[in-house]
Amino acid sequence: MSQTVTTLAAVARTKESKGAARATRRTGKVPAVIYGDKQAPIMIAIDDNLLSRFVNRAGFLTHLFDLEIDGKKHRVLPRDVQFDPVSDRPLHVDFMRVSANTRVRVAIPVSFTDSDKSPGIKRGGTLNVVHHEIEVACAPGNIPEKFEISLEGLQINEAVHLSALKLPEGVALTTHEKDFTIATIAVPSAIRSENEAAAAAAAAPATEAAAGDAAAPAAGAAAAAAGADAAKKPEAKK
């Protein structure tokens, strides 16, 4: 299912410099830029508190926005966010202008459902996620919000592969890899320990038998050597 578009209010900026950006942040706004679609870049500022609510959500870089500036809306896709290393607040955002003819590459998050219907998880298995996101290419209006994969029927040591994804119309994978693994149901540690102990116990008799087999020829060789030494000694004179 394609996502909805969120409208955010923004104001135009006239200067682009480090000093101007700092001055913008002191007013409680985050400097940003709109670029792309063969049009001139537009420097803007967005309310810090408003933007932070969206920046800190999962999927921000795959979500479409309409930035409203002086009554005009610009359809954009966030492409990069710079964060303050101390406060983790957004310092600057790059927005790419998009249209119906634009095709973008985006990483779509993967979510898993029906864990209660997985026999492997019911037995204590753990979901081991190999790929948390899958990159696709599509028009902005076709960007999926997420990929949902059902775990129903999955046993321990079984895996979910790329072929389990249901791609919406107009959405194509960008990877050239074949049917790679997205997630597996890993063996629970308790069962793994039991299996390792059982394997060690089964191997012990075989190890002891092998040691016994090796010792027998050694003992025979020692006896033969002792006999040979005795034969070499001269008999005592009477």
Summary of the structure (lengths in Angstrom):
residues: 238
radius of gyration: 34.0
end to end distance: 111.7
largest distance: 132.4
contacts: 634
relative contact order: 0.12
helix: 32%
strand: 36%
